[in-house]
Every structure is written in C-alpha cells, then in structure tokens.
Amino acid sequence: MMRTNTILCGDARETLKTLPDACVQMVCTSPPYWQLRDYRVAGQLGLEPSYDEYVTRLCDVFDEVKRVLRPDGTCWVNLADSYGGDGCKQKQPHILHKKMLRAGIVMPGVPRSDIPRKSLCLIPFRFAIEMVRRGWILRNVLVWRKGNAVPESVKDRFTIDFEYLFFFSKSPRYYFEQQFEPATEKGTRRGQAYWRNKRCVWTLPTQGFAGNHYAVYPEALVKTPVMAGCPEGGIVLDPFLGSGTTAVVAEKLGRRWLGIELNPTYCDMAVRRLAGTGSKLSHSLV
C-alpha cells in the first residue's frame, strides 16, 4: 500500500516511475520556470539552453503524472512566462544565457538565436500545446492576478501582475466540485447572498514565506483547485513540492497528499513547515 502524507526527495520523473498506476486523485504544482532561477542542484529543470528542451523535459514528467493519475483525475499547473535575450529586468533573468554571453559562447537553440531580445517566450502556451498533443484535455486557462504585484521599473511595457494556472483533465469525464464566488442579484441566491460559478480570473495576493525559497505560490491559489478536484480523503500529488504549500493546503482541507522534491534543502524546509502545522508526515529519501 502506498504511503501518503509523505515527501519523497528525488527527481520528479524517476520518482514518479516508482508509484503505481492510477494512485492519486489530482495533481497541483508549480514547476521551475524556464531560465529564471538556479536552484543549485544537479538535474534541475529550468536551465535548459532552449525552450524546446525545457518543454520536452517538463512534459516527460507529466507523462508519468498522467500514468499515476486516476482516470477521473485532474491536473493543475501554475506557470509563468519569461523574456528572450539578455535585456530582461526580472530578478534573475536567463541565468545560463547570461553566463554564456559573458564567456563569449553562443550555442544553437539558446534564446538569443530564436526569440527576439525583450520578447515574451510564450513558454506557458508552448507547454500547454505540448500537453494537449500528448493527450491531456485542457479545460481552462486560469489567470492568477496578483493583487499586490511587485512594482517594476520598466519604461517601455506595462507591469506584469499575473501568472497562468492551467487546468487539465485526463479523461472527458472527471471529478469536479463546482466552486462559487459572490455575485450581484443576477446570480443564484443562496441564503442571504447571491453567488455564481467561479470565473477564470482570480485576484489573490502573493504570500511571503520565512524560509529560503524564492518561488512560493500562495495557499489561496491551491485551495480552489483542491476543493474542486479532490474529494475529502483523496490524494493530492505535487511532483515539484518546493516548500510544501500544496501539502499544507491539502492537509488543512482534509485531503491526503504526496510530495516529490529534488532539492534536499527544500525537502527539509517542507518537513519543518509541515511539522509546525502539527502534520504527521513521513520524510523519505530516494
């Protein structure tokens, strides 16, 4: 019997291969974005020299995700875009590309040779298209609008205040519990208020984290997918667990969970964070 409420420390794709078929109800995750951060661990996703290689490696992981997902399961993936060239003003833009430029190296397939400098790379949509090509059903493109987005000093474009959340299903029929949001009198009356089916743009603030992890998505972004895609007692999988947000939310909502994380430092961080919530978890190194 597969253990749950467990963190498996290892490569996502290889660790997923050790899990049985159709063993989890849903997946909710945020994989490393392309060329934005170096997590300083061998085998990490995100520093591939070309976006094609990144998308291929990432979708190879989700091939295994699809195998371990139940036929009525869903998969929710938070992913943001990045800019081509070396003129990006983000915090840690195109690390590998900049290192190569400083060394005078230009490799075939790097962003400079394919995507114009300062152009969006369209990584989220390249990923979504490849997922559909591999048999996933894309049900929604959700927009996480950051209510407290960090100001940018750019002068030739608008400040980016959103990221994408892709909602995939494995089969045409799947488990889904509709979620609602407040509405005007044109909505459906429930008690003393009006409600309507939840829309696709979610305004949620970013959420800080005391640990040394720079890509933590907020608990509020995970809550709605878990409530919609996993019944109580079901299993939520996060193959890129990071600091453990998915596990924290799943446990608060009465779901079981399973997390995979490559970086041992983040595994330990997630263990400490979950322990602080009173979670009875198992930490396994593979």
GUDREN-112819 format. One record per residue (C-alpha): residue in three letters; x, y, z. Coordinates in Angstrom, 2 decimals. Each point is the difference from the previous one (the first is absolute). Layout:
N
@r ALA X X Y Y Z Z
...
END
This chain:
286
@r MET X 0.00 Y 0.00 Z 0.00
@r MET X 1.33 Y 3.42 Z -0.99
@r ARG X 0.85 Y 2.30 Z 2.88
@r THR X -1.55 Y 3.47 Z -0.03
@r ASN X 0.81 Y 3.25 Z 1.81
@r THR X 3.52 Y -0.78 Z -1.13
@r ILE X 2.82 Y 2.03 Z -1.55
@r LEU X 2.17 Y -1.89 Z -2.49
@r CYS X 3.33 Y 1.71 Z -0.64
@r GLY X 1.12 Y -0.68 Z -3.55
@r ASP X -0.41 Y 0.75 Z -3.69
@r ALA X -3.69 Y 0.44 Z -0.86
@r ARG X -0.09 Y -2.22 Z -3.08
@r GLU X 2.07 Y -2.83 Z 1.46
@r THR X -1.83 Y 0.07 Z 3.32
@r LEU X -3.39 Y -0.03 Z -1.72
@r LYS X 1.05 Y -3.22 Z -1.75
@r THR X 0.06 Y -1.71 Z 3.40
@r LEU X -3.69 Y 0.76 Z 0.63
@r PRO X -2.86 Y -2.29 Z -1.07
@r ASP X -2.41 Y 0.82 Z -2.81
@r ALA X -3.10 Y 2.10 Z 0.74
@r CYS X 0.89 Y 0.58 Z 3.66
@r VAL X -0.74 Y 3.73 Z 0.47
@r GLN X -3.18 Y 2.02 Z -0.40
@r MET X 1.50 Y 3.29 Z -1.12
@r VAL X 3.25 Y 1.88 Z -0.61
@r CYS X 0.72 Y 3.61 Z 0.91
@r THR X 3.46 Y 1.42 Z -0.55
@r SER X 2.21 Y 2.85 Z -1.15
@r PRO X 3.09 Y -1.29 Z -1.83
@r PRO X 3.21 Y 2.05 Z -0.31
@r TYR X -0.44 Y 2.74 Z -2.59
@r TRP X 2.35 Y 0.09 Z -2.98
@r GLN X 3.28 Y 1.89 Z 0.38
@r LEU X -1.11 Y 2.04 Z 3.02
@r ARG X 1.72 Y -1.59 Z 3.00
@r ASP X 2.91 Y -2.29 Z 0.76
@r TYR X -0.90 Y -2.24 Z 2.94
@r ARG X 3.57 Y -1.37 Z 0.06
@r VAL X -0.88 Y -3.68 Z -0.09
@r ALA X 1.05 Y -2.52 Z -2.64
@r GLY X -2.72 Y -1.10 Z -2.40
@r GLN X -2.26 Y 2.99 Z 0.58
@r LEU X -2.56 Y 1.11 Z -2.55
@r GLY X 0.06 Y 3.57 Z -1.28
@r LEU X 3.58 Y 0.59 Z -1.20
@r GLU X -0.28 Y -1.78 Z -3.34
@r PRO X 1.71 Y 1.96 Z -2.80
@r SER X -3.15 Y 0.01 Z -2.17
@r TYR X -3.68 Y 0.29 Z 0.77
@r ASP X -0.67 Y -3.11 Z -2.12
@r GLU X 2.19 Y -2.07 Z 2.29
@r TYR X -1.64 Y 1.49 Z 3.08
@r VAL X -3.54 Y -0.69 Z -1.24
@r THR X 0.95 Y -3.54 Z -1.04
@r ARG X 1.57 Y -0.82 Z 3.37
@r LEU X -2.90 Y 1.52 Z 1.88
@r CYS X -2.62 Y -1.87 Z -2.02
@r ASP X 1.96 Y -3.24 Z 0.45
@r VAL X -0.63 Y 0.45 Z 3.72
@r PHE X -3.71 Y 0.50 Z -0.66
@r ASP X -0.09 Y -3.19 Z -2.08
@r GLU X 0.77 Y -1.81 Z 3.26
@r VAL X -2.46 Y 2.23 Z 1.85
@r LYS X -2.68 Y -1.11 Z -2.44
@r ARG X 0.78 Y -3.65 Z 0.71
@r VAL X -0.32 Y 0.35 Z 3.80
@r LEU X -3.14 Y 2.16 Z -0.27
@r ARG X -3.37 Y -1.72 Z 0.27
@r PRO X -2.16 Y 0.00 Z -3.16
@r ASP X -2.33 Y 2.52 Z 1.67
@r GLY X 2.92 Y 2.14 Z 1.22
@r THR X 0.99 Y 3.57 Z -0.80
@r CYS X 3.33 Y 1.83 Z -0.25
@r TRP X 0.59 Y 3.68 Z 0.86
@r VAL X 3.27 Y 1.67 Z -1.03
@r ASN X 1.13 Y 3.52 Z 0.94
@r LEU X 2.49 Y 1.38 Z -2.55
@r ALA X 1.27 Y 3.47 Z -0.89
@r ASP X 1.78 Y 1.36 Z -3.08
@r SER X 3.48 Y 1.45 Z -0.47
@r TYR X 1.66 Y 2.35 Z -2.48
@r GLY X 2.44 Y -0.71 Z -2.80
@r GLY X 3.47 Y 1.50 Z -0.19
@r ASP X 2.15 Y 1.50 Z 2.71
@r GLY X -1.95 Y 3.22 Z 0.55
@r CYS X -2.61 Y -1.39 Z 2.37
@r LYS X -0.57 Y 1.98 Z 3.19
@r GLN X -1.25 Y -2.88 Z 2.09
@r LYS X 1.82 Y -0.94 Z 3.20
@r GLN X 2.10 Y -2.84 Z -1.45
@r PRO X -0.53 Y 0.00 Z -3.78
@r HIS X 1.45 Y -2.66 Z -2.27
@r ILE X 2.83 Y -1.04 Z 2.31
@r LEU X 1.52 Y -2.56 Z -2.33
@r HIS X -0.28 Y 2.29 Z -3.02
@r LYS X 1.75 Y 2.87 Z 1.79
@r LYS X 2.84 Y -2.27 Z 1.12
@r MET X 0.52 Y -1.14 Z -3.60
@r LEU X -0.06 Y 3.57 Z -1.29
@r ARG X 2.63 Y 1.09 Z 2.50
@r ALA X 2.17 Y -2.92 Z -1.10
@r GLY X -0.50 Y 0.86 Z -3.67
@r ILE X -1.89 Y -3.23 Z -0.67
@r VAL X -3.00 Y -0.10 Z -2.32
@r MET X -1.62 Y -3.45 Z -0.16
@r PRO X -2.62 Y -1.11 Z -2.54
@r GLY X -3.47 Y 0.18 Z 1.48
@r VAL X 0.67 Y 2.50 Z 2.78
@r PRO X -2.62 Y 2.74 Z 0.36
@r ARG X 2.14 Y 2.60 Z -1.82
@r SER X -0.01 Y -1.97 Z -3.28
@r ASP X -3.72 Y -0.74 Z -0.08
@r ILE X -2.03 Y 2.51 Z 2.02
@r PRO X 0.57 Y 3.72 Z -0.54
@r ARG X 1.53 Y 1.87 Z 2.90
@r LYS X -2.68 Y 1.38 Z 2.35
@r SER X -2.73 Y -2.20 Z -1.50
@r LEU X -2.14 Y -2.25 Z 2.16
@r CYS X 0.94 Y -3.62 Z -0.60
@r LEU X -3.59 Y -1.33 Z 0.30
@r ILE X 1.25 Y -2.91 Z 2.11
@r PRO X -3.35 Y -0.66 Z 1.75
@r PHE X -1.80 Y -0.40 Z -3.32
@r ARG X 2.76 Y -2.11 Z -1.56
@r PHE X -0.36 Y -2.25 Z 3.04
@r ALA X -3.80 Y -0.11 Z -0.24
@r ILE X 0.07 Y -0.83 Z -3.71
@r GLU X 2.47 Y -2.84 Z 0.55
@r MET X -2.10 Y -1.36 Z 2.88
@r VAL X -3.07 Y -0.08 Z -2.27
@r ARG X 2.06 Y -1.64 Z -2.74
@r ARG X 0.88 Y -2.73 Z 2.50
@r GLY X -3.64 Y -0.70 Z 0.79
@r TRP X -0.89 Y 2.32 Z 2.87
@r ILE X -3.31 Y 1.88 Z -0.15
@r LEU X 0.41 Y 3.72 Z 0.73
@r ARG X -3.18 Y 1.10 Z 1.77
@r ASN X 0.91 Y 3.53 Z 1.10
@r VAL X 2.75 Y 2.57 Z -0.22
@r LEU X -0.31 Y 1.77 Z 3.34
@r VAL X 1.63 Y 3.32 Z 0.82
@r TRP X 1.47 Y 0.66 Z 3.42
@r ARG X -0.11 Y 3.79 Z 0.28
@r LYS X 2.35 Y 1.10 Z 2.77
@r GLY X -1.78 Y 2.57 Z 2.10
@r ASN X 3.30 Y 1.16 Z 1.48
@r ALA X 2.29 Y -0.42 Z -3.00
@r VAL X 3.57 Y 1.24 Z 0.43
@r PRO X 0.52 Y 3.30 Z -1.87
@r GLU X 2.33 Y -0.07 Z -3.01
@r SER X 2.23 Y 2.84 Z -1.17
@r VAL X -0.44 Y -0.76 Z -3.72
@r LYS X -0.84 Y 2.98 Z -2.20
@r ASP X -0.91 Y -1.64 Z -3.31
@r ARG X -2.70 Y -2.51 Z 1.04
@r PHE X -2.65 Y -0.49 Z 2.70
@r THR X 0.66 Y -1.61 Z 3.36
@r ILE X -0.82 Y -3.71 Z 0.03
@r ASP X -2.39 Y -0.85 Z 2.82
@r PHE X -1.20 Y -3.50 Z -0.88
@r GLU X 1.00 Y -3.62 Z -0.60
@r TYR X -1.82 Y -2.91 Z -1.62
@r LEU X -1.60 Y -3.04 Z 1.58
@r PHE X -0.83 Y -2.77 Z -2.48
@r PHE X -2.81 Y -2.41 Z 0.83
@r PHE X 0.40 Y -3.36 Z -1.78
@r SER X -2.00 Y -3.21 Z 0.21
@r LYS X 1.08 Y -3.51 Z -0.93
@r SER X -3.43 Y -1.03 Z -1.34
@r PRO X -3.10 Y 1.79 Z -1.31
@r ARG X -1.86 Y -0.95 Z 3.19
@r TYR X 1.73 Y 0.78 Z 3.28
@r TYR X -0.64 Y 0.92 Z 3.62
@r PHE X -0.82 Y 3.70 Z 0.37
@r GLU X -1.79 Y 1.85 Z 2.80
@r GLN X -1.16 Y 3.37 Z -1.29
@r GLN X 1.25 Y 2.99 Z 2.00
@r PHE X -1.89 Y 3.27 Z 0.41
@r GLU X 0.72 Y 3.68 Z 0.50
@r PRO X -2.11 Y 2.95 Z 1.19
@r ALA X -2.23 Y 1.54 Z -2.65
@r THR X -2.56 Y 2.75 Z -0.48
@r GLU X -3.73 Y -0.67 Z 0.00
@r LYS X 0.46 Y -1.64 Z -3.42
@r GLY X 1.64 Y -2.98 Z 1.68
@r THR X -1.63 Y -2.92 Z 1.81
@r ARG X -1.34 Y 0.84 Z 3.41
@r ARG X 1.41 Y -2.13 Z 2.82
@r GLY X -1.26 Y 1.10 Z 3.39
@r GLN X 0.44 Y 3.76 Z 0.33
@r ALA X 2.50 Y 0.41 Z -2.86
@r TYR X 0.31 Y -0.55 Z -3.74
@r TRP X 2.65 Y -2.31 Z -1.48
@r ARG X 1.16 Y -1.04 Z -3.45
@r ASN X 2.33 Y -2.62 Z -1.46
@r LYS X 3.59 Y 1.02 Z 0.65
@r ARG X 1.62 Y 1.89 Z -2.89
@r CYS X 3.45 Y -0.51 Z -1.55
@r VAL X 1.78 Y 3.12 Z 1.32
@r TRP X 0.91 Y -0.38 Z 3.67
@r THR X 1.28 Y 3.08 Z 1.83
@r LEU X 2.21 Y -1.30 Z 2.79
@r PRO X 2.92 Y 1.61 Z 1.82
@r THR X 3.43 Y -1.54 Z -0.09
@r GLN X 1.02 Y -1.60 Z 3.27
@r GLY X 3.35 Y 0.40 Z 1.69
@r PHE X 1.90 Y -2.88 Z 1.56
@r ALA X 2.63 Y 0.14 Z 2.73
@r GLY X 2.11 Y -2.82 Z -1.48
@r ASN X 2.70 Y 0.37 Z -2.66
@r HIS X -2.23 Y -0.79 Z -2.97
@r TYR X -0.70 Y 2.64 Z -2.64
@r ALA X -2.87 Y -1.54 Z -1.95
@r VAL X -2.78 Y -0.74 Z 2.48
@r TYR X -3.53 Y 0.17 Z -1.37
@r PRO X -2.72 Y 1.11 Z 2.46
@r GLU X -2.19 Y -2.46 Z 1.86
@r ALA X -3.08 Y 1.75 Z -1.43
@r LEU X 1.05 Y -0.97 Z -3.54
@r VAL X 0.08 Y -3.68 Z 1.00
@r LYS X -3.18 Y -0.03 Z 2.07
@r THR X -2.49 Y 0.33 Z -2.86
@r PRO X 1.54 Y -2.75 Z -2.19
@r VAL X 0.16 Y -2.41 Z 2.96
@r MET X -3.60 Y 0.67 Z 0.98
@r ALA X -1.14 Y -0.33 Z -3.62
@r GLY X 2.14 Y -2.95 Z -1.06
@r CYS X 0.39 Y -2.28 Z 3.01
@r PRO X -2.66 Y -1.43 Z 2.34
@r GLU X 0.69 Y -0.18 Z 3.72
@r GLY X 2.36 Y -2.88 Z 0.70
@r GLY X 1.34 Y 0.05 Z -3.57
@r ILE X 3.69 Y 0.29 Z -0.84
@r VAL X 1.57 Y 3.22 Z -1.34
@r LEU X 3.39 Y -0.35 Z -1.72
@r ASP X 2.57 Y 2.76 Z -0.45
@r PRO X 3.03 Y -1.19 Z -2.04
@r PHE X 1.82 Y 3.32 Z 0.62
@r LEU X -0.83 Y 0.46 Z 3.67
@r GLY X 2.48 Y 2.77 Z 0.83
@r SER X -0.75 Y 1.43 Z 3.42
@r GLY X -3.10 Y -2.15 Z 0.41
@r THR X -2.92 Y 2.36 Z -0.69
@r THR X -2.09 Y -2.62 Z -1.81
@r ALA X 0.42 Y -2.44 Z 2.88
@r VAL X -0.91 Y 2.64 Z 2.59
@r VAL X -3.22 Y 0.91 Z -1.83
@r ALA X -0.96 Y -3.61 Z -0.69
@r GLU X 0.35 Y -0.91 Z 3.65
@r LYS X -1.98 Y 3.03 Z 1.17
@r LEU X -2.82 Y -1.05 Z -2.34
@r GLY X -0.08 Y -3.61 Z 1.15
@r ARG X 1.74 Y -1.52 Z -3.03
@r ARG X 2.95 Y -2.33 Z -0.03
@r TRP X 3.06 Y 1.04 Z -1.96
@r LEU X 3.26 Y -1.14 Z -1.53
@r GLY X 2.91 Y 2.30 Z -0.84
@r ILE X 3.13 Y -0.42 Z -2.12
@r GLU X 2.90 Y 2.46 Z 0.20
@r LEU X 3.48 Y -0.19 Z -1.54
@r ASN X 1.77 Y 2.44 Z 2.31
@r PRO X 0.79 Y -1.55 Z 3.44
@r THR X 0.08 Y 3.47 Z 1.55
@r TYR X -3.58 Y 0.64 Z -1.10
@r CYS X -1.04 Y -3.48 Z 1.19
@r ASP X 1.27 Y 0.87 Z 3.47
@r MET X -1.67 Y 3.41 Z -0.24
@r ALA X -3.35 Y -1.60 Z -0.84
@r VAL X 0.39 Y -2.50 Z 2.85
@r ARG X 0.57 Y 2.81 Z 2.51
@r ARG X -2.88 Y 2.03 Z -1.41
@r LEU X -2.42 Y -2.93 Z 0.18
@r ALA X 1.20 Y -0.96 Z 3.46
@r GLY X -0.90 Y 3.52 Z 1.08
@r THR X -3.61 Y -0.66 Z -1.05
@r GLY X -0.18 Y -3.20 Z 2.06
@r SER X 0.17 Y -2.26 Z -3.05
@r LYS X 0.97 Y -3.64 Z 0.50
@r LEU X 2.16 Y -0.43 Z -3.07
@r SER X 2.62 Y -2.43 Z -1.21
@r HIS X 3.21 Y 1.27 Z -1.62
@r SER X 1.53 Y -2.52 Z -2.36
@r LEU X 3.25 Y 0.36 Z -1.96
@r VAL X 0.18 Y -1.83 Z -3.34
END
